[in-house]
């Protein structure tokens, strides 16, 4: 049995400086994959899109610009807890979302109570497979 944490937040999808859409976004954390969080974006008229990235990246992005490559997260005002910008990029296409920080903090707090940051472990199944491979390996 795995334990999960889920929450729904409303984010603003920033199309341009003048245009933004409010959309529901599902946040998911599964203790079987304790390093990752998943955000499922429900854009109007499109099928839901899920992005998975580091739980630590989301935490770091609350207080300072974080991330390289496809996922970047930054606070609107690093001096105090306010809004957070999440930028997702595929090739030349980029989508920017704005979300209030407190619901993200509450979600991350719940994940930390389930699996504390820094105390993530490799699942037992992987450890058992590795042990079997190592014990059955021919000496030589």
N, CA, C and O of each residue as an XYZ file, in Angstrom:
560
protein
N       0.831     -1.178      0.000
C       0.000      0.000      0.000
C       0.878      1.244      0.000
O       1.828      1.337      0.777
N       0.565      2.191     -0.861
C       1.310      3.434     -0.875
C       0.442      4.550     -0.321
O      -0.784      4.524     -0.427
N       1.090      5.501      0.253
C       0.392      6.663      0.767
C       0.591      7.816     -0.197
O       1.668      7.987     -0.769
N      -0.451      8.600     -0.368
C      -0.384      9.718     -1.294
C      -0.891     10.987     -0.627
O      -1.605     10.958      0.375
N      -0.489     12.102     -1.226
C      -0.993     13.410     -0.831
C      -1.492     14.066     -2.105
O      -0.793     14.086     -3.118
N      -2.699     14.599     -2.052
C      -3.270     15.286     -3.204
C      -3.861     16.607     -2.764
O      -4.329     16.757     -1.635
N      -3.832     17.555     -3.674
C      -4.455     18.854     -3.425
C      -4.805     19.462     -4.771
O      -4.204     19.127     -5.792
N      -5.764     20.341     -4.766
C      -6.089     21.082     -5.975
C      -5.900     22.561     -5.691
O      -6.363     23.073     -4.671
N      -5.218     23.244     -6.600
C      -5.022     24.683     -6.491
C      -5.500     25.336     -7.782
O      -5.595     24.692     -8.827
N      -5.791     26.597     -7.687
C      -6.140     27.370     -8.874
C      -4.906     28.171     -9.268
O      -4.356     28.920     -8.461
N      -4.478     28.006    -10.515
C      -3.336     28.750    -11.035
C      -3.816     29.637    -12.170
O      -4.818     29.350    -12.824
N      -3.089     30.707    -12.389
C      -3.336     31.559    -13.548
C      -2.366     31.168    -14.640
O      -1.151     31.201    -14.446
N      -2.903     30.800    -15.787
C      -2.104     30.492    -16.967
C      -1.890     31.825    -17.679
O      -2.833     32.395    -18.227
N      -0.652     32.325    -17.674
C      -0.341     33.640    -18.208
C      -0.064     33.537    -19.706
O       1.034     33.161    -20.117
N      -1.054     33.868    -20.506
C      -0.937     33.792    -21.954
C      -0.121     34.976    -22.470
O       0.731     34.819    -23.345
N      -0.388     36.159    -21.921
C       0.352     37.374    -22.257
C       0.233     38.310    -21.054
O      -0.361     37.953    -20.037
N       0.800     39.505    -21.178
C       0.684     40.459    -20.074
C      -0.765     40.875    -19.841
O      -1.142     41.241    -18.728
N      -1.571     40.816    -20.893
C      -2.961     41.246    -20.798
C      -3.949     40.111    -20.589
O      -5.099     40.366    -20.231
N      -3.536     38.863    -20.803
C      -4.486     37.758    -20.801
C      -4.004     36.597    -19.923
O      -2.881     36.112    -20.064
N      -4.879     36.172    -19.024
C      -4.586     35.029    -18.160
C      -5.877     34.244    -17.938
O      -6.968     34.812    -17.879
N      -5.725     32.928    -17.816
C      -6.856     32.048    -17.534
C      -6.625     31.380    -16.190
O      -5.522     30.916    -15.904
N      -7.664     31.332    -15.367
C      -7.578     30.599    -14.100
C      -7.943     29.148    -14.383
O      -8.991     28.862    -14.962
N      -7.063     28.234    -13.968
C      -7.301     26.817    -14.226
C      -7.046     26.003    -12.959
O      -6.194     26.363    -12.146
N      -7.790     24.898    -12.794
C      -7.508     24.001    -11.671
C      -6.289     23.133    -11.991
O      -6.124     22.652    -13.112
N      -5.456     22.951    -10.992
C      -4.261     22.119    -11.139
C      -4.240     21.133     -9.974
O      -4.347     21.522     -8.811
N      -4.102     19.859    -10.306
C      -4.040     18.801     -9.304
C      -2.577     18.586     -8.907
O      -1.727     18.366     -9.769
N      -2.282     18.650     -7.609
C      -0.951     18.349     -7.085
C      -0.986     16.941     -6.512
O      -1.900     16.597     -5.763
N       0.005     16.121     -6.860
C       0.055     14.740     -6.371
C       1.449     14.397     -5.879
O       2.454     14.804     -6.462
N       1.484     13.638     -4.792
C       2.714     13.091     -4.240
C       2.420     11.659     -3.837
O       1.398     11.380     -3.211
N       3.319     10.752     -4.196
C       3.157      9.339     -3.876
C       4.408      8.896     -3.123
O       5.525      9.081     -3.606
N       4.223      8.313     -1.944
C       5.376      7.895     -1.137
C       6.208      6.820     -1.828
O       7.358      6.595     -1.450
N       5.644      6.150     -2.838
C       6.416      5.159     -3.589
C       7.441      5.841     -4.503
O       8.396      5.202     -4.945
N       7.250      7.119     -4.784
C       8.182      7.918     -5.587
C       8.432      9.215     -4.822
O       7.987     10.279     -5.253
N       9.142      9.142     -3.686
C       9.188     10.263     -2.738
C       9.993     11.482     -3.183
O       9.944     12.518     -2.521
N      10.719     11.383     -4.269
C      11.492     12.536     -4.729
C      10.684     13.437     -5.649
O      11.106     14.560     -5.928
N       9.539     12.979     -6.124
C       8.803     13.693     -7.173
C       7.456     14.212     -6.698
O       6.832     13.664     -5.789
N       7.031     15.291     -7.348
C       5.660     15.766     -7.259
C       5.137     15.817     -8.690
O       5.904     15.952     -9.643
N       3.827     15.708     -8.821
C       3.203     15.762    -10.144
C       2.150     16.859    -10.137
O       1.353     16.972     -9.206
N       2.163     17.656    -11.182
C       1.165     18.690    -11.369
C       0.395     18.358    -12.637
O       0.984     18.231    -13.710
N      -0.915     18.219    -12.517
C      -1.754     17.938    -13.674
C      -2.564     19.190    -13.976
O      -3.384     19.637    -13.175
N      -2.307     19.739    -15.158
C      -2.930     20.976    -15.599
C      -4.163     20.635    -16.432
O      -4.090     19.851    -17.378
N      -5.284     21.231    -16.069
C      -6.544     21.006    -16.778
C      -6.886     22.270    -17.562
O      -7.677     23.100    -17.114
N      -6.279     22.398    -18.736
C      -6.511     23.568    -19.573
C      -7.838     23.437    -20.299
O      -8.184     22.348    -20.759
N      -8.582     24.522    -20.409
C      -9.890     24.454    -21.084
C      -9.751     23.948    -22.514
O      -8.929     24.446    -23.283
N     -10.563     22.955    -22.861
C     -10.589     22.441    -24.224
C      -9.477     21.468    -24.568
O      -9.457     20.941    -25.681
N      -8.553     21.211    -23.658
C      -7.443     20.282    -23.914
C      -7.511     19.106    -22.944
O      -8.164     19.174    -21.902
N      -6.828     18.039    -23.307
C      -6.715     16.926    -22.375
C      -5.748     17.332    -21.263
O      -4.831     18.115    -21.509
N      -5.933     16.822    -20.056
C      -5.032     17.173    -18.962
C      -3.581     16.832    -19.304
O      -3.299     15.844    -19.983
N      -2.677     17.670    -18.819
C      -1.245     17.486    -19.031
C      -0.577     17.379    -17.670
O      -0.789     18.225    -16.800
N       0.240     16.323    -17.482
C       0.912     16.113    -16.206
C       2.410     16.325    -16.355
O       3.039     15.806    -17.277
N       2.964     17.093    -15.436
C       4.407     17.305    -15.347
C       4.876     16.750    -14.009
O       4.243     16.977    -12.978
N       5.983     16.024    -14.031
C       6.586     15.504    -12.803
C       7.970     16.120    -12.672
O       8.731     16.187    -13.637
N       8.280     16.565    -11.465
C       9.602     17.121    -11.201
C       9.902     17.004     -9.714
O       9.065     16.556     -8.930
N      11.072     17.401     -9.349
C      11.579     17.238     -7.990
C      10.745     17.988     -6.955
O      10.412     19.160     -7.136
N      10.419     17.303     -5.885
C       9.727     17.940     -4.758
C      10.604     19.048     -4.181
O      10.106     20.100     -3.783
N      11.903     18.805     -4.140
C      12.837     19.796     -3.609
C      12.867     21.054     -4.491
O      13.013     22.163     -3.977
N      12.729     20.890     -5.807
C      12.676     22.030     -6.711
C      11.478     22.916     -6.379
O      11.602     24.140     -6.342
N      10.330     22.309     -6.141
C       9.140     23.077     -5.783
C       9.367     23.822     -4.473
O       9.005     24.993     -4.357
N       9.958     23.163     -3.494
C      10.243     23.802     -2.210
C      11.220     24.962     -2.378
O      10.979     26.050     -1.855
N      12.307     24.747     -3.095
C      13.305     25.799     -3.303
C      12.720     26.991     -4.042
O      13.063     28.136     -3.746
N      11.834     26.731     -5.005
C      11.249     27.787     -5.807
C      10.320     28.719     -5.045
O       9.953     29.779     -5.553
N       9.936     28.337     -3.833
C       9.101     29.216     -3.017
C       9.865     30.429     -2.516
O       9.276     31.483     -2.278
N      11.186     30.285     -2.354
C      11.973     31.364     -1.761
C      13.042     31.958     -2.669
O      13.566     33.038     -2.392
N      13.372     31.249     -3.765
C      14.396     31.780     -4.672
C      14.217     31.142     -6.044
O      13.673     30.043     -6.153
N      14.677     31.832     -7.098
C      14.575     31.229     -8.434
C      15.310     29.888     -8.461
O      16.454     29.791     -8.017
N      14.652     28.871     -8.979
C      15.206     27.518     -8.970
C      14.867     26.807    -10.267
O      13.866     27.107    -10.918
N      15.713     25.866    -10.626
C      15.462     25.033    -11.782
C      16.289     25.439    -12.984
O      16.658     26.599    -13.166
N      16.560     24.443    -13.785
C      17.275     24.637    -15.041
C      16.535     23.839    -16.097
O      15.910     22.824    -15.788
N      16.600     24.281    -17.316
C      15.982     23.506    -18.380
C      14.493     23.707    -18.472
O      14.015     24.841    -18.527
N      13.746     22.602    -18.490
C      12.313     22.626    -18.794
C      11.433     23.169    -17.674
O      10.347     23.682    -17.946
N      11.871     23.069    -16.428
C      11.050     23.501    -15.297
C      11.822     24.541    -14.487
O      12.938     24.299    -14.027
N      11.194     25.701    -14.330
C      11.782     26.773    -13.520
C      10.695     27.322    -12.607
O       9.553     27.522    -13.021
N      11.075     27.559    -11.363
C      10.119     28.055    -10.374
C      10.768     29.225     -9.648
O      11.935     29.159     -9.264
N       9.998     30.304     -9.463
C      10.550     31.486     -8.808
C       9.449     32.234     -8.063
O       8.312     32.313     -8.530
N       9.798     32.782     -6.901
C       8.817     33.599     -6.176
C       8.666     34.961     -6.843
O       9.604     35.458     -7.466
N       7.490     35.562     -6.713
C       7.314     36.908     -7.257
C       8.071     37.923     -6.408
O       8.594     38.905     -6.935
N       8.134     37.693     -5.092
C       8.882     38.546     -4.176
C       9.650     37.651     -3.212
O       9.055     37.136     -2.265
N      10.960     37.445     -3.420
C      11.724     36.545     -2.549
C      11.735     36.957     -1.078
O      11.984     36.126     -0.204
N      11.466     38.244     -0.796
C      11.533     38.728      0.584
C      10.400     38.187      1.456
O      10.560     38.077      2.671
N       9.255     37.848      0.850
C       8.138     37.330      1.638
C       7.312     36.342      0.810
O       7.349     36.345     -0.420
N       6.583     35.518      1.511
C       5.776     34.479      0.869
C       4.606     35.127      0.139
O       3.741     35.744      0.759
N       4.588     34.984     -1.167
C       3.548     35.600     -1.984
C       3.181     34.639     -3.098
O       2.895     33.469     -2.848
N       3.190     35.126     -4.314
C       2.908     34.284     -5.468
C       4.185     33.638     -5.985
O       5.296     34.102     -5.732
N       3.980     32.544     -6.723
C       5.093     31.794     -7.305
C       4.813     31.639     -8.795
O       3.678     31.400     -9.206
N       5.868     31.778     -9.595
C       5.759     31.555    -11.036
C       6.357     30.194    -11.362
O       7.466     29.875    -10.933
N       5.623     29.403    -12.115
C       6.099     28.100    -12.578
C       6.159     28.166    -14.098
O       5.143     28.377    -14.761
N       7.348     27.986    -14.638
C       7.562     28.044    -16.079
C       7.913     26.651    -16.583
O       8.841     26.010    -16.091
N       7.153     26.198    -17.571
C       7.355     24.873    -18.157
C       7.651     25.055    -19.645
O       6.946     25.785    -20.341
N       8.691     24.389    -20.119
C       9.093     24.585    -21.507
C       9.308     23.253    -22.206
O       9.917     22.333    -21.659
N       8.788     23.170    -23.442
C       9.023     22.033    -24.323
C       9.498     22.627    -25.640
O       8.733     23.295    -26.335
N      10.745     22.388    -25.980
C      11.303     22.985    -27.187
C      11.236     24.493    -27.091
O      11.702     25.079    -26.114
N      10.653     25.132    -28.109
C      10.530     26.586    -28.122
C       9.248     27.059    -27.422
O       9.080     28.255    -27.182
N       8.355     26.134    -27.099
C       7.085     26.478    -26.459
C       7.248     26.580    -24.944
O       7.849     25.711    -24.311
N       6.703     27.656    -24.374
C       6.803     27.855    -22.934
C       5.449     28.263    -22.383
O       4.722     29.039    -23.002
N       5.118     27.735    -21.214
C       3.894     28.111    -20.515
C       4.287     28.602    -19.127
O       5.104     27.983    -18.445
N       3.697     29.722    -18.719
C       3.997     30.288    -17.403
C       2.699     30.331    -16.598
O       1.653     30.765    -17.081
N       2.808     29.865    -15.353
C       1.670     29.827    -14.445
C       2.017     30.610    -13.189
O       3.171     30.654    -12.765
N       1.002     31.225    -12.605
C       1.175     31.974    -11.357
C       0.232     31.357    -10.332
O      -0.942     31.112    -10.609
N       0.774     31.112     -9.138
C      -0.022     30.476     -8.087
C       0.340     31.103     -6.750
O       1.476     31.528     -6.539
N      -0.623     31.156     -5.861
C      -0.392     31.643     -4.509
C       0.487     30.642     -3.766
O       0.260     29.436     -3.861
N       1.467     31.115     -3.044
C       2.404     30.229     -2.353
C       1.802     29.434     -1.189
O       2.157     28.266     -1.033
N       0.913     30.000     -0.364
C       0.423     29.235      0.795
C      -0.157     27.858      0.486
O       0.123     26.927      1.242
N      -0.955     27.659     -0.583
C      -1.426     26.286     -0.856
C      -0.289     25.329     -1.214
O      -0.364     24.140     -0.906
N       0.762     25.837     -1.861
C       1.926     24.990     -2.163
C       2.650     24.613     -0.879
O       3.090     23.474     -0.720
N       2.773     25.571      0.038
C       3.419     25.307      1.326
C       2.630     24.247      2.089
O       3.215     23.329      2.663
N       1.312     24.370      2.098
C       0.469     23.388      2.801
C       0.628     22.000      2.186
O       0.729     21.009      2.909
N       0.651     21.926      0.847
C       0.844     20.641      0.164
C       2.207     20.046      0.519
O       2.300     18.868      0.865
N       3.256     20.852      0.434
C       4.604     20.353      0.736
C       4.726     19.939      2.201
O       5.436     18.984      2.518
N       4.045     20.645      3.090
C       4.057     20.258      4.502
C       3.437     18.879      4.684
O       3.948     18.061      5.449
N       2.341     18.621      3.984
C       1.701     17.299      4.074
C       2.606     16.206      3.508
O       2.650     15.102      4.051
N       3.337     16.502      2.409
C       4.257     15.498      1.855
C       5.393     15.230      2.829
O       5.855     14.097      2.963
N       5.842     16.289      3.514
C       6.955     16.148      4.458
C       6.549     15.331      5.682
O       7.374     14.620      6.257
N       5.287     15.430      6.078
C       4.819     14.609      7.200
C       4.745     13.142      6.805
O       4.939     12.259      7.641
N       4.465     12.880      5.531
C       4.387     11.508      5.037
C       5.784     10.928      4.818
O       6.083      9.829      5.283
N       6.641     11.673      4.106
C       8.032     11.270      3.858
C       8.888     12.520      4.045
O       8.950     13.362      3.150
N       9.550     12.651      5.199
C      10.352     13.851      5.444
C      11.453     14.036      4.400
O      12.102     13.076      3.984
N      11.647     15.285      3.988
C      12.726     15.584      3.050
C      14.053     15.135      3.647
O      14.330     15.380      4.821
N      14.856     14.490      2.847
C      16.143     13.973      3.303
C      16.068     12.569      3.852
O      17.098     11.942      4.104
N      14.854     12.063      4.043
C      14.685     10.709      4.581
C      14.027      9.779      3.574
O      13.491      8.733      3.940
N      14.071     10.166      2.303
C      13.521      9.309      1.258
C      14.377      8.053      1.167
O      15.594      8.107      1.345
N      13.747      6.946      0.896
C      14.468      5.684      0.753
C      14.108      5.050     -0.574
O      13.024      5.267     -1.114
N      15.035      4.266     -1.088
C      14.753      3.491     -2.287
C      13.748      2.424     -1.900
O      13.834      1.851     -0.814
N      12.801      2.154     -2.772
C      11.758      1.191     -2.424
C      12.352     -0.185     -2.139
O      13.391     -0.549     -2.689
N      11.685     -0.942     -1.279
C      12.162     -2.258     -0.875
C      12.327     -3.200     -2.058
O      13.255     -4.010     -2.070
N      11.466     -3.115     -3.036
C      11.534     -4.019     -4.179
C      12.851     -3.851     -4.922
O      13.488     -4.842     -5.281
N      13.262     -2.631     -5.153
C      14.524     -2.379     -5.843
C      15.698     -2.913     -5.025
O      16.608     -3.532     -5.575
N      15.678     -2.677     -3.733
C      16.756     -3.190     -2.876
C      16.803     -4.717     -2.921
O      17.888     -5.295     -2.981
N      15.652     -5.373     -2.892
C      15.609     -6.834     -2.939
C      16.164     -7.353     -4.265
O      16.903     -8.338     -4.284
N      15.817     -6.702     -5.363
C      16.324     -7.112     -6.682
C      17.834     -6.947     -6.737
O      18.534     -7.833     -7.227
N      18.340     -5.839     -6.248
C      19.791     -5.616     -6.253
C      20.516     -6.642     -5.379
O      21.565     -7.155     -5.769
N      19.972     -6.939     -4.217
C      20.579     -7.955     -3.349
C      20.632     -9.307     -4.049
O      21.646    -10.003     -3.986
N      19.546     -9.675     -4.712
C      19.500    -10.958     -5.414
C      20.535    -10.990     -6.536
O      21.237    -11.988     -6.699
N      20.635     -9.919     -7.302
C      21.603     -9.864     -8.391
C      23.024     -9.992     -7.851
O      23.843    -10.719     -8.414
N      23.309     -9.299     -6.782
C      24.662     -9.321     -6.217
C      25.019    -10.670     -5.604
O      26.164    -11.110     -5.703
N      24.053    -11.328     -4.976
C      24.340    -12.631     -4.355
C      24.423    -13.746     -5.389
O      25.109    -14.745     -5.172
N      23.731    -13.582     -6.508
C      23.746    -14.620     -7.547
C      24.846    -14.413     -8.581
O      25.065    -15.270     -9.437
N      25.536    -13.284     -8.504
C      26.580    -12.984     -9.489
C      27.742    -13.951     -9.282
O      28.159    -14.195     -8.150
N      28.267    -14.505    -10.391
C      29.400    -15.429    -10.265
C      30.643    -14.685     -9.770
O      30.895    -13.542    -10.150
N      31.394    -15.348     -8.932
C      32.634    -14.748     -8.418
C      33.661    -14.724     -9.543
O      33.750    -15.650    -10.349
N      34.396    -13.693     -9.574
C      35.392    -13.757    -10.612
C      36.000    -12.518    -10.930
O      36.865    -12.462    -11.804
